[in-house]
Amino acid sequence: MGGGRLTLRGLGGLGRGGLQGESGFTLRAFQQDSLKPTVPVVPWDGDKEKKKITSVCVSLVAPSADMMIRDAAQAANAGARMVEFRLDRLTGSDALALTSGDDSRDTLLKRLADAALENDICAIATARPKWEDPGAGDVFAGAGRPGDSHASAEAREIEAMRTGVLCAASEAGFACIDVELDAAKAFRAEASPTRHAKTIVSSHNFEETEDMDTLRARIARMWATGVADVVKVAQMAHNAFDASNLLALLEEAAHSNQPMVALGMGPAGLCTRILAPVFGAAFTFAALDDASAAAPGQVSVDSMVNLYRTPKLSRSTSLFAVAGSPVGHSKSPLIHNSAFVSEGGVDAVYVALEIPKGRLEEFLESTMLGNKLSGLSVTIPHKEEALSLANVVHHVCASIGAANTLVRVDEGWYASNTDWVGVVDSVDASVDVASSSAFGGATVDVLGAGGAAKAAVYGALERGAQKVRVFNRTVSRAEELVAMIKDDRVEVGITLGDDANGGVLLNTTSVGMVPDTEASPVTDSSVLPSYRVVFDAVYTPRDTRLLKDAAAAGCSCAEGVDMFVSQAVLQYLKFTGKVDVGALTTLREQNGVQIVEEPEPAGDAKVVTDAMKAALLSTL
Ligand code: NAP
């Protein structure tokens, strides 16, 4: 190995030397050139058009060199182009060798650097001290922060030994050395001035994302060290506002041709890792595999490369998101990105955004990321606010009083609600309704009076139900729902099953959901034969107690999985222009808002539907 060659990339088309040509650096080390700083990227495998991509880096945290070498190969196989060896995580004889200061240290470092070369990937050496990261490994425990006048002689000695390890890594063939801001001066003094390895100067805050002025001042200090080829800022992100600020820093750096990595740690920061290339990041970080990605705020390198397609994202990529709180558990990123992939690689990406209650409009109007979004799925607790901020509203969404979809249009935001379509389409798909809907002229019994119930009632009315009866544990909520809908066909239910006449039963309560999977909202299953179709909004588990009982009673069954997929497919069609939101028909104006109808989706959505359903089922 070793002959592979990484190339440089002008930052998002704004860069300096990289724009003119592919002046590069070798895998062994960055090439010495006068045009610095430089950015490590490689051409997309198999891409003949010299398409530039952003490298994904995997941090290797195994306790032994052998395991790190194994993991480096795994990372490379999964699509990583860089690995970070967390030397501070080594234990036992490898930790002893690393801190020995003799040949065994250099041999160990060379083994690690060579492992990266053998896999054609770029190696970063990181020896994190606990004064920077309290969660760092124990190898350099006790090291004193440079400049700390209270540090003991021993603490200074350990820190000097740590600097020695970084300098030795630089000589051993590592392409990059990560040096904390406070250690950069000492590193500059000790490291060989003719070293080949580039330097990442890094700074971390594990508590919060600091304000922009503080971060800008820190970044200026990082460049002022004189050793930085790339600066890396990692901050704990608590919400999408934090994430957007970090991405805005990346964008500022790209405009100044300064290679930078800005990461949001924690679940709310995940979008910064995925969207890094869109905002000109030098590279980004992923977890080795699904097991390590199970930690909050991580995504595996496989998902980053093959689902989010992060290496291929660029400034022209369209951005979509689900806005919610909490939103980390949402399956929407999985299914929407699977749909983008299924359609042959639509240049779009979809992430989850943690937006605090009551701040959706503020996010969309005042943040850099909010300004760049082309569309959103909206979930709890933002559905009402999403409706209130829209300038154009689908008429059923206006009636429901809650939106789950926002699409950017010339007038501002177009709000619609695809949940009701999800309910009625999944019911109609479960029965043979070649000519008319299962709801046409039917009695429809709805269990529940929450958000999903509202969508179910409107869906049933839209598809021509003759009567809709609402049953709820808390009867007053059912009464409120009926009063709000103001339609003579809707009433509070008295006795389930009576006069159902082969109609439709829609469960929209959460009864039967994991972990209480033996529970059913219909305790007396002898009423079930009164219905032709039974639908359950619950989709974890897929096969609920209610649906099992309904199947045994001879009913057709419609699953919550199909509702989830169906509402997402319609969102997808709106996001990607297959519902022509430019061709909306205005029905009326209401307080300055256009209330509209929309055209039917163009074409067949089978490929997208199958991709979304397969992705969802793979997680159930
Ligand atoms: P919600 O607004 O909180 O309403 C919950 C409803 O469930 C209320 O009517 C509540 O009755 C009832 N309920 C809860 N626990 C109950 C119990 N032990 N016994 C009887 N009734 C009970 O929630 P939502 O947004 O409508 O969601 C409801 C369910 O639908 C959830 O399981 C959700 O996951 C599912 N859902 C599925 C999809 C999909 O795409 N498949 C979409 C949306 C929702 P009270 O009023 O008496 O509290």
Boltz pocket constraint, residues with backbone or C-beta under 6 A from the ligand:
constraints:
  - pocket:
      binder: B
      contacts: [[A, 419], [A, 422], [A, 447], [A, 448], [A, 449], [A, 450], [A, 451], [A, 452], [A, 453], [A, 472], [A, 473], [A, 474], [A, 477], [A, 507], [A, 508], [A, 509], [A, 510], [A, 511], [A, 513], [A, 536], [A, 537], [A, 538], [A, 539], [A, 559], [A, 560], [A, 561], [A, 563], [A, 564], [A, 565], [A, 567]]
      max_distance: 6.0
